[in-house]
């Protein structure tokens, strides 16, 4: 109640103060997180076999023609080697032809040995073209030290996952692509990732499932990609996984 002189009754003022104090207590007890809380610093390298279980070309093209083409690169099976920081090698067979992809830092190489064809490219200033462990549902310190900024958004009420927005570091990069990720707070792998294009529209959702533990690292063994119609466009399974086995850096030289 407001008194004739414009003042509120003491009881109402006390209620308002109590409400503000309660709100402040709730905010102060709501935990906040940084990228340090969700990375797996134990991860050094990995080898595995990626096998495409499902690939719907029509649904993949709804994501983008380039994404559909890159998914086709996997063929039916790919031998993968990954090493920190930012080294990756993929060997695949497409229509009886061996195709090789190597990325080392900001440089990458496509090679078809039988045809003596190769193409190298410097993508140091084009982060959207780079392949990283994030594509396989992993987070490592190097991602945040030189490529991404990670901002904690909230804790998912349903799953308890920690939700972060990842954007490329400014002003180093001008690419405004955004990734929203859901990270398992105990196992620290990416359970879900939503990819937003530079203009802000949603491109695809990635679900990473069936996590396994090896040599101090949790890693998913299946990746499902859905387009904006929530249709499954592709499913990939990772088998014969070896973590921290000591992959040589020579495998990524070119």
LOBA-217694 format. One line per field, with one value per residue (C-alpha): x, y, z. Coordinates in Angstrom, 2 decimals, decimal comma, padded with zeros to 5 digits, always signed. Layout:
<pts>
xx: X ...
yy: Y ...
zz: Z ...
</pts>
This chain:
<pts>
xx: +000,00 +001,16 +000,56 -000,97 +002,47 +003,67 +005,64 +005,14 +004,20 +007,26 +005,94 +005,83 +009,30 +010,62 +009,02 +010,63 +014,04 +013,61 +012,71 +015,78 +018,01 +016,58 +017,10 +020,67 +021,31 +019,91 +022,11 +025,19 +024,73 +024,15 +027,53 +029,33 +031,88 +034,71 +036,24 +038,76 +035,91 +034,97 +038,21 +040,15 +043,80 +044,83 +044,02 +047,18 +046,38 +044,05 +043,62 +040,28 +038,17 +035,18 +032,41 +029,40 +026,30 +023,78 +024,19 +021,09 +022,37 +019,12 +018,99 +022,72 +022,29 +019,69 +022,58 +024,78 +026,21 +029,73 +028,81 +027,24 +030,43 +032,64 +030,46 +030,86 +034,64 +034,26 +033,04 +032,04 +035,12 +037,98 +041,21 +041,77 +044,76 +044,50 +047,19 +047,34 +047,51 +045,55 +046,87 +044,59 +044,98 +042,14 +042,68 +039,59 +038,70 +036,15 +035,16 +038,38 +040,50 +042,63 +042,06 +044,10 +043,40 +046,02 +045,72 +048,57 +047,98 +046,56 +047,67 +045,86 +046,43 +044,11 +045,90 +045,03 +048,29 +047,31 +046,54 +049,50 +047,09 +047,46 +046,24 +047,49 +045,81 +046,54 +043,39 +045,04 +042,72 +039,67 +038,77 +035,48 +037,41 +039,49 +038,83 +039,40 +038,70 +035,43 +034,12 +034,44 +032,87 +036,09 +037,28 +040,96 +042,79 +044,31 +040,86 +040,36 +043,93 +044,10 +040,81 +037,62 +036,21 +033,82 +031,02 +028,99 +025,25 +023,45 +023,05 +020,52 +017,71 +016,78 +020,19 +022,51 +024,78 +026,80 +025,83 +028,46 +028,54 +031,74 +032,78 +036,05 +038,46 +038,19 +039,91 +042,11 +039,26 +036,30 +034,21 +031,05 +030,04 +028,74 +028,60 +026,33 +027,50 +026,12 +028,96 +028,65 +029,89 +031,41 +032,80 +033,57 +032,69 +030,33 +026,95 +025,28 +026,41 +024,30 +026,03 +024,92 +026,11 +027,68 +024,29 +022,91 +020,65 +020,82 +022,65 +022,73 +022,66 +025,22 +024,55 +027,50 +026,65 +027,96 +030,94 +033,88 +036,82 +040,46 +043,76 +042,20 +039,89 +036,15 +035,20 +031,93 +031,80 +028,81 +027,90 +024,45 +023,88 +020,43 +019,37 +017,05 +014,03 +015,22 +015,76 +018,71 +021,13 +023,99 +025,29 +028,97 +030,41 +033,97 +035,65 +039,15 +039,81 +043,22 +043,80 +047,21 +049,12 +051,91 +051,00 +054,06 +053,95 +055,58 +052,22 +051,01 +053,97 +053,65
yy: +000,00 +003,54 +006,15 +009,55 +011,17 +008,78 +006,49 +002,73 +000,94 -000,55 -004,09 -003,68 -002,17 -005,10 -007,53 -005,76 -005,81 -009,49 -010,26 -008,45 -010,26 -013,62 -012,85 -011,81 -015,05 -017,14 -015,35 -015,63 -019,37 -020,00 -021,43 -020,08 -021,97 -021,31 -023,43 -024,72 -026,68 -028,63 -029,46 -032,73 -031,74 -035,42 -035,88 -035,94 -038,11 -040,74 -043,20 -044,70 -046,01 -043,93 -045,90 -044,24 -046,16 -043,83 -041,08 -039,53 -037,29 -035,36 -034,55 -033,74 -031,23 -029,41 -028,57 -027,43 -028,84 -028,47 -030,38 -033,15 -033,37 -033,54 -036,30 -038,21 -037,97 -040,37 -042,96 -046,03 -046,05 -043,73 -044,27 -041,29 -040,00 -036,95 -035,24 -032,11 -029,36 -029,10 -032,10 -034,48 -037,10 -038,94 -041,76 -042,92 -045,00 -043,56 -045,74 -047,80 -044,65 -043,80 -040,20 -038,47 -035,39 -033,89 -030,79 -029,39 -026,10 -023,73 -025,71 -028,60 -030,99 -033,04 -035,83 -038,66 -040,66 -042,94 -039,99 -037,95 -035,15 -032,92 -029,53 -027,64 -024,65 -022,21 -021,80 -019,96 -016,98 -019,08 -020,91 -022,16 -024,39 -026,03 -029,51 -030,00 -032,44 -030,56 -032,32 -035,58 -034,28 -033,48 -030,29 -029,61 -026,55 -025,69 -024,99 -022,13 -020,91 -019,96 -020,60 -020,19 -018,01 -019,93 -018,26 -020,19 -019,75 -021,93 -025,41 -027,51 -028,24 -031,54 -033,14 -031,16 -030,45 -027,24 -025,07 -022,85 -020,65 -020,90 -018,13 -017,55 -015,24 -011,56 -009,59 -012,46 -013,85 -012,18 -015,33 -014,93 -018,61 -019,81 -023,23 -023,90 -026,97 -029,12 -030,64 -033,57 -032,03 -035,26 -036,91 -033,62 -034,63 -032,72 -034,43 -032,00 -029,27 -026,84 -025,08 -021,55 -019,91 -016,45 -014,86 -016,48 -019,12 -022,69 -025,14 -028,51 -030,34 -032,97 -035,55 -037,44 -040,65 -043,95 -042,48 -044,70 -044,12 -044,81 -043,51 -040,63 -039,46 -039,80 -039,84 -040,49 -043,41 -042,35 -039,06 -038,27 -035,21 -033,71 -030,90 -028,01 -030,23 -032,48 -035,26 -037,59 -036,86 -039,12 -041,42 -042,24 -044,81 -044,72 -048,06 -049,43 -046,32 -045,88 -042,85 -041,45 -044,22 -041,87 -040,98 -039,57 -035,99 -037,28 -038,66 -035,07 -033,65 -032,48
zz: +000,00 -000,81 +001,92 +001,24 +001,20 -001,50 +000,79 +000,83 +004,02 +005,81 +005,35 +001,57 +001,50 +003,51 +001,06 -001,86 -000,19 +000,63 -002,94 -004,27 -001,80 -002,83 -006,51 -005,80 -003,88 -006,74 -009,28 -007,10 -006,65 -010,36 -011,46 -014,47 -016,54 -018,96 -021,69 -019,14 -017,56 -020,69 -022,52 -022,35 -021,98 -021,84 -025,52 -027,66 -030,67 -032,05 -034,90 -035,89 -038,74 -039,73 -041,41 -043,01 -042,01 -043,66 -046,25 -047,80 -050,59 -050,85 -047,15 -047,12 -049,95 -047,84 -045,51 -048,40 -051,60 -050,21 -047,07 -049,15 -051,22 -048,14 -046,67 -049,91 -049,43 -046,52 -048,99 -047,07 -044,84 -043,92 -042,02 -039,75 -037,82 -035,58 -033,53 -031,39 -032,29 -035,54 -037,43 -039,30 -041,98 -043,72 -046,21 -048,08 -051,12 -053,52 -056,46 -056,18 -056,01 -053,00 -051,88 -049,21 -047,14 -044,80 -042,66 -040,63 -038,87 -041,44 -044,48 -046,12 -049,00 -051,22 -053,06 -055,44 -055,59 -058,49 -060,73 -059,47 -058,62 -055,58 -054,44 -051,42 -049,85 -047,05 -044,94 -042,04 -042,57 -043,44 -040,21 -041,61 -044,02 -041,30 -039,93 -036,20 -033,39 -032,81 -035,92 -033,96 -030,76 -028,87 -027,20 -026,54 -025,17 -028,55 -029,99 -027,56 -027,42 -031,09 -032,91 -030,86 -028,14 -025,93 -023,97 -021,41 -022,04 -019,49 -018,09 -019,96 -017,49 -019,11 -019,59 -017,32 -020,30 -020,30 -023,25 -024,88 -027,95 -029,98 -032,35 -034,16 -032,40 -033,26 -034,64 -035,86 -037,97 -039,66 -040,13 -038,02 -038,08 -034,71 -033,10 -030,13 -028,23 -025,43 -023,40 -021,02 -017,72 -016,42 -019,55 -021,32 -024,86 -027,14 -027,05 -029,45 -031,81 -033,83 -036,72 -037,66 -040,88 -041,05 -041,76 -038,60 -040,09 -038,82 -041,06 -039,29 -035,97 -034,98 -032,27 -030,79 -028,95 -027,57 -025,66 -024,73 -022,39 -023,23 -021,86 -019,96 -022,75 -023,37 -027,05 -028,92 -031,34 -033,43 -035,12 -036,48 -038,66 -039,19 -041,49 -040,61 -041,35 -038,48 -041,02 -040,56 -043,39 -042,34 -039,64 -039,12 -036,74 -035,37 -034,70 -034,01 -031,93 -030,34 -028,16 -027,18 -028,93 -030,04 -033,63 -035,39 -036,68 -039,88 -040,98 -041,46 -043,38 -046,98
</pts>
